[in-house]
Amino acid sequence: MNILSNLLSQTPKPTRPAKQHRGIEIKSPREIEIMRQSAKIVATVLKEISELVKPGMTTADLDAYAEKRIREMGATPSFKGYHGFPGSICSSINNEVVHGIPSPKKVIRTGDVLKVDTGAYYQGFHGDSCITIAVGDVTPDAAKLIRVAQEALYKGIEQVKAGVYLLDLAGAIEDHVKANGFTVVEEFTGHGVGRNLHEEPSVFNFRTRDMPNVKLRAGMTLAIEPILNAGSRHTRTLSDRWTAVTVDNSLSAQFEHTVLVTESGYEILTDRSQV
């Protein structure tokens, strides 16, 4: 979920203080194992949604399914009630960039570019992930946007390793997006994830002096989530105070994984191929 990273989480916090690195939590082996479970729940739900979504369904249908499955697996939806958000998923269609509110009035149609973002809170820790789904036959331009968005995510993830700096991830993502003729949304960023849905550090998808250039350490857990627009990078927020849309009505795509930093590289905790 792409709430700006300076928002404070409202989820419960354990009494034992976490080990810190400049305000960034370093998870213990036990905590990482719990996060593997919360992330697996998220990956399972998104994989199932990708297989069941079809034209004629509503985004409220997907939201009800996600909440049911998250609770069946012993977790609670991370998003529901978070700063007042009403859904268990964010469901954003076509020019909707992020934070789309599920609704029985929003019918999914052939050709739609559908973003589904969700999180699960399990035994004190969150998992967070997003996919973009091509509903039926989409235009070649839409298919390219979706492909490049997923590639950009992995370009960033491939940089992850203890000792690497966050701006190395940001640069790899930005370069791939621009080389393919798309723009990076700058208003929303990735973030740390763990005890809280949003933790330090902010994980930008473009080079900027506004981001502390944090050196990664083993045990950090990051939600990496590039968001691409086919046109202008700029967005505006609708009157519901949640849904962000492109200013020029162009399409938008997003992918996100929860990733563990290791000494030798990374582990994708929300890997859907492993569920």
Backbone bond lengths (Angstrom), bond angles and torsions (degrees), N, CA, C in turn:
res aa  C-N    CA-C-N  psi(-1)  N-CA   C-N-CA  omega(-1)  CA-C   N-CA-C  phi
1 M - - - 1.469 - - 1.515 108.36 -
2 N 1.315 116.72 133.44 1.451 120.96 -169.42 1.521 114.45 -96.39
3 I 1.337 117.42 34.93 1.459 117.99 171.81 1.518 107.20 -58.85
4 L 1.339 118.10 138.70 1.451 120.55 179.16 1.524 109.67 -55.85
5 S 1.325 114.51 141.51 1.454 119.23 -166.44 1.522 114.45 -69.73
6 N 1.330 119.22 -7.96 1.460 118.75 177.35 1.519 112.56 -85.32
7 L 1.339 117.29 -3.27 1.456 119.09 175.16 1.519 109.26 -73.17
8 L 1.311 116.41 146.12 1.448 120.82 -179.08 1.512 110.43 -94.19
9 S 1.329 116.20 137.79 1.453 120.75 178.87 1.522 109.74 -71.68
10 Q 1.344 115.47 146.80 1.457 120.84 177.15 1.521 111.48 -105.90
11 T 1.333 117.46 10.66 1.447 120.88 -179.04 1.516 110.55 -79.72
12 P 1.363 117.98 156.11 1.449 120.25 -178.83 1.514 112.28 -62.04
13 K 1.315 117.13 147.84 1.453 122.60 178.30 1.527 109.57 -116.72
14 P 1.340 117.72 140.35 1.456 120.21 177.29 1.515 110.86 -69.64
15 T 1.307 115.59 159.54 1.463 119.27 -177.51 1.521 111.60 -76.54
16 R 1.364 118.29 -28.60 1.455 120.08 -178.78 1.521 109.17 -75.90
17 P 1.343 118.52 126.55 1.457 119.58 179.29 1.520 111.09 -68.25
18 A 1.332 115.75 142.45 1.457 120.30 179.14 1.521 110.13 -79.68
19 K 1.319 115.34 153.79 1.449 120.35 172.12 1.517 108.35 -67.30
20 Q 1.319 117.38 135.09 1.448 121.39 -171.85 1.525 111.85 -114.37
21 H 1.317 116.70 153.00 1.462 124.28 169.13 1.508 106.37 -137.01
22 R 1.353 115.60 96.34 1.459 120.74 -176.10 1.521 111.29 52.55
23 G 1.332 116.26 43.50 1.445 121.08 178.79 1.510 113.80 85.36
24 I 1.324 118.06 0.36 1.459 122.28 -179.36 1.522 108.72 -105.04
25 E 1.323 116.05 129.81 1.453 119.80 -178.47 1.524 111.67 -73.44
26 I 1.327 115.49 136.32 1.458 122.66 170.37 1.521 106.46 -106.15
27 K 1.321 116.47 115.01 1.465 119.89 -174.50 1.520 110.89 -79.02
28 S 1.326 114.33 144.12 1.459 121.58 176.71 1.528 109.12 -79.45
29 P 1.330 118.22 164.70 1.477 119.54 176.67 1.524 113.10 -54.86
30 R 1.331 117.71 -38.39 1.462 120.35 178.83 1.529 110.38 -66.25
31 E 1.319 117.02 -42.76 1.463 120.80 -179.80 1.534 111.20 -66.51
32 I 1.313 115.86 -37.52 1.464 119.70 177.42 1.523 110.50 -63.51
33 E 1.310 117.52 -38.77 1.459 120.18 179.71 1.526 110.62 -64.91
34 I 1.333 117.24 -38.27 1.468 119.47 175.92 1.521 109.96 -65.00
35 M 1.333 116.87 -41.51 1.458 120.04 179.57 1.529 111.43 -64.17
36 R 1.311 116.73 -32.72 1.466 118.81 174.61 1.526 110.30 -58.76
37 Q 1.323 116.05 -37.33 1.463 119.55 -179.10 1.526 111.38 -73.42
38 S 1.328 117.93 -43.89 1.470 119.57 179.03 1.525 110.20 -64.17
39 A 1.323 116.12 -38.77 1.460 119.99 179.53 1.526 111.35 -69.11
40 K 1.320 116.47 -36.42 1.475 120.13 178.22 1.526 110.82 -63.04
41 I 1.330 116.27 -37.29 1.466 120.22 177.69 1.528 109.69 -62.38
42 V 1.330 116.72 -45.82 1.466 120.84 178.83 1.524 110.63 -61.37
43 A 1.328 116.28 -46.93 1.463 120.40 -179.18 1.522 111.32 -60.49
44 T 1.323 116.66 -40.12 1.462 121.15 179.50 1.520 111.12 -62.92
45 V 1.320 116.15 -46.95 1.474 120.63 -178.98 1.528 110.96 -62.22
46 L 1.328 117.07 -44.83 1.463 119.45 -178.74 1.526 111.66 -67.67
47 K 1.317 116.81 -38.01 1.462 118.96 177.04 1.527 110.46 -62.47
48 E 1.324 116.26 -43.38 1.465 120.09 -179.62 1.530 110.93 -65.60
49 I 1.323 116.74 -41.48 1.465 119.81 178.97 1.531 110.41 -63.25
50 S 1.321 117.27 -40.74 1.463 120.14 -179.46 1.519 111.40 -62.11
51 E 1.325 116.68 -27.76 1.456 121.10 -178.08 1.526 113.08 -88.38
52 L 1.335 117.13 -23.47 1.470 119.09 -176.14 1.522 114.40 -101.06
53 V 1.330 117.60 -19.00 1.466 119.45 -175.64 1.523 110.16 -63.56
54 K 1.323 116.28 138.50 1.455 121.37 178.77 1.520 109.35 -155.48
55 P 1.324 117.08 158.79 1.466 120.00 178.60 1.525 111.18 -56.99
56 G 1.328 114.95 140.77 1.460 121.05 -179.40 1.507 113.02 101.56
57 M 1.335 117.43 -23.53 1.460 119.93 174.39 1.527 108.98 -71.99
58 T 1.320 116.31 160.93 1.459 120.42 173.88 1.527 109.14 -108.89
59 T 1.302 115.19 163.00 1.462 118.56 177.22 1.528 110.52 -68.20
60 A 1.329 117.60 -25.17 1.470 120.59 174.20 1.525 110.44 -66.06
61 D 1.337 117.67 -35.23 1.466 121.04 176.01 1.526 110.10 -59.94
62 L 1.321 116.59 -45.24 1.463 120.59 -179.50 1.526 111.00 -66.09
63 D 1.319 116.19 -38.71 1.458 120.72 179.67 1.529 110.78 -63.18
64 A 1.326 116.90 -45.03 1.466 120.99 179.46 1.525 110.82 -62.89
65 Y 1.331 115.77 -40.05 1.461 119.84 178.95 1.529 110.59 -64.01
66 A 1.334 116.32 -46.21 1.460 120.47 -178.52 1.527 111.36 -61.07
67 E 1.319 116.42 -46.68 1.466 118.49 -179.68 1.521 111.29 -61.77
68 K 1.322 116.94 -43.43 1.457 121.37 179.68 1.528 110.89 -59.12
69 R 1.322 116.83 -47.16 1.461 120.56 -177.06 1.526 111.72 -69.58
70 I 1.326 117.76 -39.92 1.465 120.31 178.23 1.519 110.20 -60.09
71 R 1.316 116.89 -44.67 1.465 120.18 -179.13 1.532 111.15 -70.47
72 E 1.325 118.11 -35.58 1.460 120.54 177.13 1.526 111.73 -60.68
73 M 1.316 116.38 -30.04 1.465 120.41 -178.86 1.523 112.74 -92.00
74 G 1.335 116.23 13.01 1.458 120.55 171.84 1.509 116.04 86.69
75 A 1.321 117.07 13.63 1.460 121.30 -179.64 1.520 110.12 -117.36
76 T 1.310 116.27 177.35 1.462 122.05 173.34 1.525 108.52 -121.95
77 P 1.334 117.56 150.02 1.465 119.88 179.63 1.527 111.22 -65.65
78 S 1.332 116.61 125.85 1.464 120.70 -178.69 1.517 112.57 -66.50
79 F 1.331 116.25 -32.89 1.465 119.49 -171.50 1.526 113.06 -83.25
80 K 1.322 117.08 -30.68 1.467 119.68 -170.87 1.521 110.71 -66.05
81 G 1.330 115.66 117.04 1.456 121.11 -177.98 1.510 114.26 87.77
82 Y 1.332 117.60 -5.20 1.469 120.76 -178.10 1.527 109.56 -70.47
83 H 1.335 115.41 110.86 1.461 121.62 -173.35 1.525 111.57 53.41
84 G 1.333 115.87 29.56 1.448 121.59 176.49 1.520 115.12 88.90
85 F 1.337 117.66 4.44 1.468 118.57 -179.73 1.526 109.25 -65.38
86 P 1.350 118.88 132.81 1.463 120.77 -170.19 1.530 115.67 -86.62
87 G 1.330 118.85 -10.08 1.456 120.11 -173.19 1.515 113.93 -112.05
88 S 1.340 114.71 167.94 1.464 121.43 173.22 1.519 111.13 -91.13
89 I 1.327 116.66 -15.45 1.453 122.27 172.94 1.517 108.87 -129.22
90 C 1.329 115.43 157.86 1.459 121.22 161.60 1.518 105.59 -97.73
91 S 1.314 117.19 127.81 1.464 122.05 -178.57 1.525 108.21 -124.92
92 S 1.319 116.04 106.74 1.465 121.53 -172.87 1.522 108.83 -119.66
93 I 1.327 116.85 127.24 1.461 122.02 -172.71 1.530 110.84 -114.57
94 N 1.329 114.64 132.28 1.470 123.52 172.74 1.519 112.70 57.36
95 N 1.359 119.08 -105.31 1.461 120.78 -177.20 1.525 112.70 -81.48
96 E 1.333 117.31 -3.63 1.466 120.12 174.40 1.526 107.70 -76.48
97 V 1.315 115.53 124.64 1.464 120.64 -172.03 1.524 111.08 -85.63
98 V 1.324 116.50 -56.62 1.464 121.97 -179.58 1.522 109.84 -147.95
99 H 1.334 115.41 165.13 1.459 124.13 169.02 1.522 114.49 66.14
100 G 1.333 116.92 25.31 1.454 118.98 175.62 1.522 111.03 -63.37
101 I 1.321 116.90 132.12 1.464 122.12 -178.17 1.524 109.59 -85.72
102 P 1.327 118.82 125.83 1.465 120.39 177.56 1.526 111.14 -59.40
103 S 1.335 115.54 141.14 1.459 119.64 -176.49 1.529 110.30 -151.93
104 P 1.321 117.65 142.59 1.468 119.91 174.35 1.523 112.40 -67.86
105 K 1.313 117.54 -12.14 1.457 121.64 179.25 1.533 112.61 -89.68
106 K 1.336 116.73 -10.67 1.461 120.06 -178.38 1.521 108.86 -96.76
107 V 1.315 115.27 98.18 1.460 121.88 -177.19 1.527 109.47 -90.35
108 I 1.316 115.81 133.16 1.462 122.15 179.72 1.522 108.98 -82.50
109 R 1.336 115.92 132.77 1.457 120.29 -174.77 1.536 110.79 -124.54
110 T 1.321 115.47 157.51 1.462 121.10 175.35 1.526 109.87 -57.49
111 G 1.319 115.84 133.24 1.459 120.86 -179.24 1.510 114.13 95.58
112 D 1.329 117.18 -7.24 1.462 120.26 -179.86 1.523 111.80 -71.11
113 V 1.335 114.46 147.82 1.466 122.63 168.79 1.526 106.02 -103.70
114 L 1.328 115.93 106.63 1.461 122.49 -170.57 1.527 110.72 -109.43
115 K 1.333 115.76 120.60 1.458 121.25 174.33 1.531 109.62 -98.35
116 V 1.326 116.60 128.55 1.469 121.79 176.85 1.528 108.02 -124.10
117 D 1.314 115.69 117.21 1.459 124.13 -177.18 1.521 107.60 -119.43
118 T 1.329 117.83 131.34 1.461 118.79 179.33 1.521 110.84 -151.07
119 G 1.333 114.91 164.72 1.459 121.44 178.55 1.508 110.30 -144.28
120 A 1.343 114.88 156.49 1.463 121.18 178.23 1.520 109.42 -131.91
121 Y 1.325 115.81 137.60 1.465 123.39 -179.98 1.522 107.62 -108.84
122 Y 1.325 116.21 114.14 1.466 121.82 -172.89 1.521 109.73 -134.08
123 Q 1.330 115.99 119.76 1.466 122.80 177.16 1.530 112.14 48.99
124 G 1.332 115.87 41.68 1.463 120.52 172.27 1.510 115.83 94.23
125 F 1.344 118.08 2.08 1.461 120.33 -177.37 1.527 111.20 -138.04
126 H 1.339 114.72 148.58 1.452 122.41 -178.00 1.525 112.03 -102.32
127 G 1.342 114.89 149.19 1.453 122.71 161.65 1.515 107.31 -117.88
128 D 1.350 117.63 152.32 1.461 121.43 -173.20 1.522 108.24 -148.68
129 S 1.332 117.22 131.08 1.463 119.95 -179.70 1.525 109.92 -158.69
130 C 1.325 115.37 157.79 1.462 121.82 179.09 1.521 109.34 -141.97
131 I 1.336 115.76 144.77 1.452 121.96 173.02 1.523 109.00 -129.55
132 T 1.319 115.72 156.96 1.456 121.68 170.33 1.514 107.84 -114.48
133 I 1.324 116.16 130.04 1.460 122.83 -175.27 1.520 109.54 -113.75
134 A 1.321 115.37 128.92 1.464 120.25 170.53 1.530 107.47 -84.52
135 V 1.309 116.42 115.20 1.468 120.53 -176.52 1.528 108.72 -86.64
136 G 1.319 116.49 109.59 1.457 120.11 -177.82 1.517 111.05 63.96
137 D 1.315 116.32 -144.82 1.464 121.69 179.52 1.524 109.88 -84.09
138 V 1.330 115.61 119.75 1.467 120.71 176.49 1.522 108.56 -108.76
139 T 1.320 116.24 166.48 1.461 120.36 179.67 1.526 110.34 -66.77
140 P 1.330 117.60 156.36 1.470 119.57 176.02 1.521 112.76 -56.15
141 D 1.317 117.52 -38.20 1.466 120.30 179.37 1.528 111.18 -65.10
142 A 1.329 116.68 -40.68 1.466 120.23 177.94 1.518 110.86 -66.06
143 A 1.325 116.50 -40.96 1.466 120.31 179.07 1.526 110.62 -62.37
144 K 1.338 116.89 -39.90 1.462 119.96 178.16 1.526 110.93 -65.38
145 L 1.325 116.77 -43.24 1.464 120.38 179.17 1.524 110.90 -57.75
146 I 1.323 116.63 -46.15 1.459 120.74 -179.99 1.527 110.62 -63.11
147 R 1.333 116.52 -44.58 1.464 120.59 -179.50 1.526 111.27 -61.45
148 V 1.323 116.83 -45.99 1.460 120.47 -177.51 1.525 111.16 -67.46
149 A 1.333 117.05 -35.72 1.466 119.92 177.37 1.537 111.01 -61.67
150 Q 1.327 116.00 -43.17 1.463 118.89 178.38 1.524 110.87 -68.10
151 E 1.312 116.99 -41.01 1.466 120.30 177.18 1.525 110.97 -60.88
152 A 1.334 116.92 -40.70 1.460 121.20 -179.09 1.527 110.76 -61.75
153 L 1.334 116.23 -40.33 1.461 119.67 176.88 1.531 110.33 -56.96
154 Y 1.314 116.38 -47.90 1.464 119.37 -177.02 1.526 111.76 -72.85
155 K 1.314 118.49 -28.41 1.464 120.34 173.40 1.530 110.21 -60.53
156 G 1.342 115.24 -40.01 1.460 118.93 176.89 1.514 112.19 -70.11
157 I 1.329 116.57 -46.32 1.460 120.66 -178.15 1.529 111.23 -60.19
158 E 1.319 116.50 -37.08 1.467 120.41 -177.81 1.529 112.69 -63.03
159 Q 1.334 116.93 -18.22 1.467 120.44 177.64 1.526 112.60 -82.08
160 V 1.337 117.13 -15.34 1.459 121.14 -169.52 1.526 111.31 -71.46
161 K 1.328 114.17 127.63 1.464 122.58 177.59 1.516 107.21 -174.40
162 A 1.310 117.02 146.08 1.461 119.87 175.98 1.528 109.37 -54.91
163 G 1.345 115.24 131.69 1.452 120.88 -179.95 1.512 114.22 99.68
164 V 1.334 116.84 -15.80 1.459 121.64 178.09 1.531 108.99 -83.45
165 Y 1.323 116.49 153.30 1.457 120.85 -179.90 1.527 111.27 -98.91
166 L 1.336 115.71 150.36 1.458 120.70 -178.04 1.523 112.84 -59.20
167 L 1.316 117.56 -33.60 1.460 118.87 -179.72 1.521 112.05 -67.81
168 D 1.334 117.63 -19.77 1.464 119.55 173.39 1.527 109.99 -66.29
169 L 1.340 116.63 -39.26 1.471 120.39 175.54 1.517 110.01 -64.43
170 A 1.337 115.63 -47.99 1.461 120.60 -176.95 1.522 111.04 -59.45
171 G 1.317 116.51 -42.87 1.456 120.41 -178.60 1.516 112.56 -66.19
172 A 1.327 116.93 -39.90 1.465 120.61 179.42 1.521 111.02 -63.90
173 I 1.332 116.68 -40.71 1.460 121.22 178.41 1.528 110.26 -66.38
174 E 1.321 116.08 -50.62 1.469 120.65 -176.93 1.524 111.46 -59.65
175 D 1.321 117.28 -43.63 1.461 120.43 -177.40 1.529 111.25 -62.94
176 H 1.331 116.62 -40.95 1.463 119.40 -178.43 1.529 110.96 -68.57
177 V 1.314 116.00 -40.61 1.468 120.10 -179.77 1.526 110.44 -63.46
178 K 1.326 116.60 -49.27 1.462 120.15 -176.85 1.525 111.69 -67.07
179 A 1.332 117.39 -35.19 1.465 120.56 179.52 1.520 111.82 -63.68
180 N 1.327 116.02 -22.29 1.459 120.70 -179.94 1.524 113.55 -101.67
181 G 1.333 116.74 8.58 1.454 120.79 172.24 1.513 115.81 84.57
182 F 1.340 117.35 15.11 1.456 120.60 179.60 1.527 110.29 -110.82
183 T 1.332 116.35 174.13 1.456 121.18 -179.49 1.526 110.63 -118.39
184 V 1.323 115.66 151.36 1.467 122.29 177.74 1.517 108.92 -95.88
185 V 1.321 116.89 126.01 1.463 120.90 173.95 1.527 108.21 -68.47
186 E 1.321 116.73 128.98 1.461 120.59 -175.07 1.524 113.68 -102.93
187 E 1.331 117.87 -14.26 1.469 119.81 -176.77 1.528 112.66 -73.36
188 F 1.327 117.01 -20.95 1.462 120.79 -175.09 1.524 109.07 -125.78
189 T 1.316 115.37 140.27 1.463 120.23 -173.79 1.516 110.90 -130.90
190 G 1.335 114.56 167.49 1.451 119.97 167.12 1.527 109.76 -75.76
191 H 1.321 116.53 -175.13 1.461 119.83 -170.30 1.525 110.30 -168.15
192 G 1.318 114.91 164.32 1.450 118.30 167.59 1.516 109.41 -69.37
193 V 1.328 116.31 157.07 1.461 120.78 -179.97 1.518 108.14 -148.11
194 G 1.324 116.43 146.13 1.463 120.77 -179.61 1.510 110.94 171.26
195 R 1.316 116.93 -109.13 1.467 120.63 177.50 1.524 110.00 -62.00
196 N 1.315 115.08 -35.08 1.455 122.11 176.36 1.519 109.22 -112.52
197 L 1.308 115.28 152.50 1.453 119.62 179.18 1.524 110.64 -64.75
198 H 1.326 116.53 -34.65 1.457 121.76 176.88 1.516 109.27 -126.54
199 E 1.312 115.24 119.90 1.461 122.81 179.29 1.525 108.69 -130.15
200 E 1.325 115.42 171.83 1.459 119.88 168.97 1.523 108.53 -70.88
201 P 1.326 118.43 147.96 1.459 128.08 4.96 1.522 111.52 -96.63
202 S 1.332 116.78 165.12 1.456 120.25 166.40 1.530 108.22 -70.55
203 V 1.326 115.39 139.29 1.474 120.61 -178.74 1.532 107.50 -117.18
204 F 1.321 115.68 94.49 1.456 120.82 -176.79 1.531 110.64 -75.16
205 N 1.329 115.14 158.00 1.459 121.64 178.46 1.519 111.58 -109.62
206 F 1.322 116.62 16.68 1.456 122.60 -179.44 1.527 107.65 -155.17
207 R 1.306 116.36 156.58 1.459 120.81 -179.67 1.524 109.81 -71.13
208 T 1.299 116.44 133.12 1.460 121.20 179.62 1.520 110.17 -158.53
209 R 1.316 115.62 147.13 1.462 120.23 174.50 1.517 111.69 -80.51
210 D 1.340 116.25 -8.28 1.465 120.17 -178.42 1.528 112.21 -77.80
211 M 1.339 117.39 -14.01 1.458 120.64 -178.18 1.520 110.21 -99.36
212 P 1.338 118.68 123.78 1.465 119.24 171.97 1.521 109.05 -57.69
213 N 1.339 116.50 128.49 1.461 119.81 -175.54 1.531 110.00 -82.60
214 V 1.318 114.42 78.17 1.460 122.03 -173.88 1.523 110.50 -70.72
215 K 1.341 115.58 136.12 1.459 120.38 171.67 1.523 108.37 -85.60
216 L 1.320 116.33 128.27 1.455 120.93 -176.90 1.521 111.19 -72.84
217 R 1.339 113.98 144.81 1.462 121.34 175.50 1.517 109.52 -129.10
218 A 1.322 115.64 148.15 1.458 120.56 177.81 1.523 109.38 -56.24
219 G 1.324 116.50 136.21 1.457 121.86 -178.82 1.506 114.18 100.35
220 M 1.329 117.46 -10.43 1.464 119.51 172.44 1.519 108.98 -74.54
221 T 1.324 116.66 146.38 1.463 121.48 176.78 1.522 108.44 -126.24
222 L 1.327 115.76 125.20 1.453 122.46 -171.63 1.521 111.15 -123.56
223 A 1.321 116.42 141.40 1.464 122.22 167.90 1.519 106.57 -98.31
224 I 1.321 115.64 105.52 1.464 122.10 -179.71 1.517 107.53 -97.31
225 E 1.351 117.94 126.41 1.462 119.29 -170.19 1.522 113.36 -152.68
226 P 1.317 117.23 81.62 1.468 118.87 175.00 1.523 112.09 -67.73
227 I 1.326 115.72 140.76 1.469 123.40 177.08 1.521 107.19 -123.91
228 L 1.331 116.47 123.76 1.456 122.43 -174.73 1.516 110.46 -116.47
229 N 1.330 115.32 142.73 1.456 121.16 171.18 1.519 109.92 -114.80
230 A 1.330 115.55 148.32 1.460 120.01 176.90 1.519 111.30 -75.79
231 G 1.327 117.02 -24.62 1.461 121.65 -179.28 1.519 111.28 -119.30
232 S 1.331 115.66 -126.16 1.466 120.66 -179.84 1.528 111.07 -61.61
233 R 1.322 115.93 145.29 1.469 119.71 176.94 1.528 111.94 -76.02
234 H 1.316 118.01 -12.40 1.461 121.36 -171.70 1.527 112.03 -80.14
235 T 1.332 114.50 150.05 1.459 121.49 -179.26 1.519 109.89 -130.75
236 R 1.328 114.63 165.25 1.462 120.67 170.17 1.521 107.76 -139.13
237 T 1.308 116.43 155.88 1.459 121.39 -177.31 1.523 109.84 -103.48
238 L 1.325 116.08 133.94 1.454 121.71 -178.12 1.528 111.53 -73.28
239 S 1.317 115.02 175.05 1.465 120.38 -175.68 1.530 112.85 -66.42
240 D 1.350 117.98 -16.67 1.467 118.69 177.05 1.528 111.82 -72.95
241 R 1.347 115.93 -6.21 1.469 124.50 176.16 1.522 112.91 71.10
242 W 1.301 117.38 10.57 1.463 122.30 177.85 1.524 111.97 -124.09
243 T 1.321 117.30 -55.10 1.454 121.15 -169.88 1.525 111.43 -69.06
244 A 1.335 116.15 119.60 1.460 121.73 174.68 1.522 108.75 -98.52
245 V 1.325 116.95 134.89 1.459 122.36 -179.22 1.531 109.48 -126.62
246 T 1.323 116.16 160.96 1.457 119.99 175.53 1.522 109.65 -71.38
247 V 1.317 116.27 144.21 1.470 119.67 -176.86 1.523 112.15 -71.64
248 D 1.335 116.34 -22.63 1.462 120.11 -176.89 1.527 112.62 -109.23
249 N 1.338 116.72 12.64 1.462 122.29 178.15 1.530 113.33 69.03
250 S 1.329 117.31 14.85 1.458 120.16 178.57 1.527 110.60 -77.24
251 L 1.328 115.90 162.50 1.460 121.31 -179.61 1.523 111.46 -71.90
252 S 1.343 114.80 155.44 1.464 121.47 178.48 1.523 108.81 -136.65
253 A 1.338 116.22 146.72 1.461 121.47 178.62 1.521 109.61 -139.23
254 Q 1.329 115.87 153.22 1.463 121.18 -176.60 1.524 110.10 -151.89
255 F 1.335 114.75 141.77 1.462 121.25 168.85 1.522 108.34 -134.51
256 E 1.337 115.46 150.08 1.469 120.48 -176.97 1.525 109.59 -149.26
257 H 1.330 115.01 140.96 1.461 121.59 170.63 1.525 109.74 -132.83
258 T 1.319 116.20 148.97 1.454 122.06 165.32 1.523 107.21 -86.85
259 V 1.335 115.99 124.74 1.464 121.97 -171.08 1.526 109.96 -126.42
260 L 1.317 115.73 134.11 1.463 122.94 174.86 1.517 109.52 -95.08
261 V 1.333 116.96 130.91 1.461 122.01 174.12 1.529 108.48 -82.56
262 T 1.329 116.97 129.41 1.461 121.65 176.09 1.526 109.16 -119.37
263 E 1.330 116.25 170.69 1.461 120.14 179.28 1.524 111.18 -62.40
264 S 1.322 116.45 -36.35 1.464 120.16 -174.97 1.524 113.69 -99.51
265 G 1.335 117.58 -7.12 1.463 119.66 -178.14 1.509 112.63 166.58
266 Y 1.331 116.66 -112.41 1.456 120.48 -173.56 1.514 110.16 -155.58
267 E 1.335 113.89 163.51 1.463 122.29 170.58 1.522 107.02 -133.03
268 I 1.338 117.08 125.02 1.466 120.90 178.15 1.524 107.00 -84.43
269 L 1.314 116.77 106.30 1.469 120.87 -174.99 1.516 112.04 -73.14
270 T 1.333 117.43 -27.96 1.474 120.63 -178.64 1.526 111.61 -100.82
271 D 1.310 116.99 32.53 1.473 122.42 -178.76 1.527 109.59 -68.51
272 R 1.328 116.83 111.89 1.463 121.28 -177.47 1.536 112.35 -70.47
273 S 1.325 116.77 -21.48 1.468 118.79 179.52 1.521 112.37 -72.86
274 Q 1.334 116.91 -10.06 1.451 121.22 -177.59 1.529 112.90 -100.91
275 V 1.334 116.69 5.83 1.490 119.43 179.97 1.515 109.90 -115.65
